[in-house]
């Protein structure tokens, strides 16, 4: 393929155009950049970020060790509590208490007896005739002086 040039047109000259705003402008000399300051600032920021990451990782590891230790202590305390509950249950066993009583020389109870009160006591809300209203008599004296 070959490229052919287009024939040159000859015709009236184009009319002069009004001056347009130029889209180009004069560029000033570039300001010197302080690349060393930028590099140092980036190094400081990255160093602080790395230091913070390492410090947080160390704190997390320390807390993990402490958490593991506390979990172990809780498990041990739960085992000890279960053993103590089992010991208390064994000590509260009625058969063991009966055997301990027999070893001490106690005898089993024969039958139960009930006491029936024939007259009401002042503690029941009844007032004895011997106690005068508004008197200074001791409230336990009628109970203690009753013949048995």
C-alpha positions as a Markdown table, in Angstrom:
| # | Residue | x | y | z |
|---|---|---|---|---|
| 1 | Unk | 0.0 | 0.0 | 0.0 |
| 2 | Unk | 1.3 | 3.3 | -0.9 |
| 3 | Unk | 0.3 | 6.7 | 0.4 |
| 4 | Unk | -0.6 | 9.3 | -2.1 |
| 5 | Unk | -0.6 | 12.9 | -1.2 |
| 6 | Unk | -3.8 | 14.8 | -1.8 |
| 7 | Unk | -3.7 | 17.5 | -4.5 |
| 8 | Unk | -3.2 | 21.0 | -3.3 |
| 9 | Unk | -6.3 | 23.1 | -3.6 |
| 10 | Unk | -6.0 | 26.5 | -5.0 |
| 11 | Unk | -8.7 | 28.8 | -4.2 |
| 12 | Unk | -9.4 | 32.0 | -2.4 |
| 13 | Unk | -7.3 | 32.6 | 0.7 |
| 14 | Unk | -9.0 | 32.1 | 3.9 |
| 15 | Unk | -10.4 | 35.1 | 5.7 |
| 16 | Unk | -8.3 | 36.3 | 8.7 |
| 17 | Unk | -9.7 | 35.0 | 12.0 |
| 18 | Unk | -9.8 | 37.0 | 15.1 |
| 19 | Unk | -7.1 | 36.2 | 17.6 |
| 20 | Unk | -8.1 | 33.3 | 19.8 |
| 21 | Unk | -7.1 | 32.8 | 23.4 |
| 22 | Unk | -4.1 | 30.8 | 23.4 |
| 23 | Unk | -4.3 | 27.5 | 25.3 |
| 24 | Unk | -0.6 | 27.5 | 25.9 |
| 25 | Unk | 1.0 | 29.4 | 28.7 |
| 26 | Unk | 4.5 | 30.1 | 29.8 |
| 27 | Unk | 5.8 | 27.6 | 32.3 |
| 28 | Unk | 7.9 | 28.9 | 35.1 |
| 29 | Unk | 11.1 | 27.3 | 36.3 |
| 30 | Unk | 10.1 | 24.3 | 38.5 |
| 31 | Unk | 10.6 | 24.8 | 42.2 |
| 32 | Unk | 13.2 | 22.6 | 43.8 |
| 33 | Unk | 11.7 | 19.6 | 45.5 |
| 34 | Unk | 12.9 | 18.4 | 48.9 |
| 35 | Unk | 12.9 | 14.7 | 48.2 |
| 36 | Unk | 15.1 | 14.0 | 51.2 |
| 37 | Unk | 12.5 | 15.5 | 53.5 |
| 38 | Unk | 9.8 | 13.4 | 51.8 |
| 39 | Unk | 11.8 | 10.3 | 52.1 |
| 40 | Unk | 12.6 | 10.9 | 55.7 |
| 41 | Unk | 8.9 | 11.6 | 56.5 |
| 42 | Unk | 7.9 | 8.4 | 54.8 |
| 43 | Unk | 10.5 | 6.4 | 56.7 |
| 44 | Unk | 9.3 | 7.9 | 60.0 |
| 45 | Unk | 5.7 | 7.1 | 59.2 |
| 46 | Unk | 6.5 | 3.5 | 58.1 |
| 47 | Unk | 8.8 | 3.0 | 61.1 |
| 48 | Unk | 6.0 | 4.1 | 63.5 |
| 49 | Unk | 3.5 | 1.8 | 61.7 |
| 50 | Unk | 5.8 | -1.2 | 62.0 |
| 51 | Unk | 6.7 | -0.4 | 65.6 |
| 52 | Unk | 3.0 | -0.1 | 66.4 |
| 53 | Unk | 2.2 | -3.4 | 64.7 |
| 54 | Unk | 5.0 | -5.2 | 66.6 |
| 55 | Unk | 3.9 | -3.6 | 69.9 |
| 56 | Unk | 0.3 | -4.6 | 69.5 |
| 57 | Unk | 1.3 | -8.1 | 68.5 |
| 58 | Unk | 3.5 | -8.4 | 71.6 |
| 59 | Unk | 0.6 | -7.2 | 73.8 |
| 60 | Unk | -1.8 | -9.6 | 72.2 |
| 61 | Unk | 0.7 | -12.5 | 72.8 |
| 62 | Unk | 1.1 | -11.5 | 76.5 |
| 63 | Unk | -2.7 | -11.3 | 76.9 |
| 64 | Unk | -3.0 | -14.7 | 75.2 |
| 65 | Unk | -0.6 | -16.3 | 77.7 |
| 66 | Unk | -2.5 | -14.7 | 80.6 |
| 67 | Unk | -5.8 | -15.8 | 79.2 |
| 68 | Unk | -4.5 | -19.4 | 78.8 |
| 69 | Unk | -3.2 | -19.3 | 82.4 |
| 70 | Unk | -6.6 | -18.0 | 83.7 |
| 71 | Unk | -8.5 | -20.7 | 81.8 |
| 72 | Unk | -6.3 | -23.4 | 83.3 |
| 73 | Unk | -6.9 | -21.9 | 86.8 |
| 74 | Unk | -10.6 | -21.8 | 86.2 |
| 75 | Unk | -10.6 | -25.5 | 85.0 |
| 76 | Unk | -8.6 | -26.5 | 88.1 |
| 77 | Unk | -11.0 | -24.6 | 90.4 |
| 78 | Unk | -14.0 | -26.3 | 88.8 |
| 79 | Unk | -12.4 | -29.7 | 89.3 |
| 80 | Unk | -11.7 | -28.8 | 93.0 |
| 81 | Unk | -15.3 | -27.5 | 93.5 |
| 82 | Unk | -16.7 | -30.8 | 92.0 |
| 83 | Unk | -14.5 | -32.8 | 94.4 |
| 84 | Unk | -15.6 | -30.7 | 97.4 |
| 85 | Unk | -19.3 | -31.1 | 96.4 |
| 86 | Unk | -18.8 | -34.9 | 96.2 |
| 87 | Unk | -17.0 | -34.9 | 99.6 |
| 88 | Unk | -19.9 | -32.9 | 101.2 |
| 89 | Unk | -22.4 | -35.3 | 99.7 |
| 90 | Unk | -20.5 | -38.3 | 101.1 |
| 91 | Unk | -20.3 | -36.7 | 104.5 |
| 92 | Unk | -24.1 | -35.9 | 104.5 |
| 93 | Unk | -25.0 | -39.5 | 103.7 |
| 94 | Unk | -27.5 | -40.7 | 106.3 |
| 95 | Unk | -26.0 | -44.2 | 106.5 |
| 96 | Unk | -22.6 | -42.7 | 107.3 |
| 97 | Unk | -24.1 | -40.5 | 110.0 |
| 98 | Unk | -25.9 | -43.5 | 111.5 |
| 99 | Unk | -22.7 | -45.5 | 111.6 |
| 100 | Unk | -20.8 | -42.6 | 113.1 |
| 101 | Unk | -23.5 | -42.2 | 115.8 |
| 102 | Unk | -23.3 | -46.0 | 116.6 |
| 103 | Unk | -19.5 | -45.7 | 116.8 |
| 104 | Unk | -19.9 | -42.9 | 119.4 |
| 105 | Unk | -22.3 | -45.1 | 121.5 |
| 106 | Unk | -25.6 | -43.5 | 120.5 |
| 107 | Unk | -28.7 | -45.7 | 120.3 |
| 108 | Unk | -31.3 | -45.5 | 117.6 |
| 109 | Unk | -34.5 | -43.7 | 118.6 |
| 110 | Unk | -37.4 | -45.9 | 119.6 |
| 111 | Unk | -40.6 | -44.0 | 118.8 |
| 112 | Unk | -41.5 | -40.4 | 118.5 |
| 113 | Unk | -43.3 | -38.6 | 121.3 |
| 114 | Unk | -45.4 | -35.4 | 121.0 |
| 115 | Unk | -46.0 | -32.8 | 123.7 |
| 116 | Unk | -49.5 | -31.5 | 123.8 |
| 117 | Unk | -49.9 | -28.1 | 125.7 |
| 118 | Unk | -53.1 | -27.9 | 127.7 |
| 119 | Unk | -53.1 | -24.2 | 128.2 |
| 120 | Unk | -52.1 | -21.4 | 125.8 |
| 121 | Unk | -48.8 | -19.6 | 126.4 |
| 122 | Unk | -48.2 | -15.9 | 126.3 |
| 123 | Unk | -46.1 | -16.4 | 123.2 |
| 124 | Unk | -49.2 | -17.7 | 121.5 |
| 125 | Unk | -51.0 | -14.4 | 122.0 |
| 126 | Unk | -53.0 | -15.4 | 125.1 |
| 127 | Unk | -52.5 | -13.4 | 128.3 |
| 128 | Unk | -52.3 | -15.1 | 131.7 |
| 129 | Unk | -54.6 | -13.8 | 134.4 |
| 130 | Unk | -51.6 | -13.3 | 136.7 |
| 131 | Unk | -50.3 | -10.6 | 134.4 |
| 132 | Unk | -52.0 | -7.3 | 134.9 |
| 133 | Unk | -52.4 | -5.1 | 131.8 |
| 134 | Unk | -49.8 | -2.3 | 131.8 |
| 135 | Unk | -47.8 | -4.1 | 134.5 |
| 136 | Unk | -44.0 | -4.3 | 134.6 |
| 137 | Unk | -43.9 | -8.1 | 135.1 |
| 138 | Unk | -41.4 | -10.0 | 133.1 |
| 139 | Unk | -43.1 | -11.6 | 130.1 |
| 140 | Unk | -41.2 | -14.9 | 130.6 |
| 141 | Unk | -42.0 | -15.3 | 134.3 |
| 142 | Unk | -45.4 | -17.0 | 133.8 |
| 143 | Unk | -43.9 | -19.4 | 131.4 |
| 144 | Unk | -41.0 | -20.3 | 133.6 |
| 145 | Unk | -43.0 | -20.6 | 136.8 |
| 146 | Unk | -45.5 | -23.0 | 135.5 |
| 147 | Unk | -45.5 | -26.3 | 137.3 |
| 148 | Unk | -44.3 | -29.2 | 135.3 |
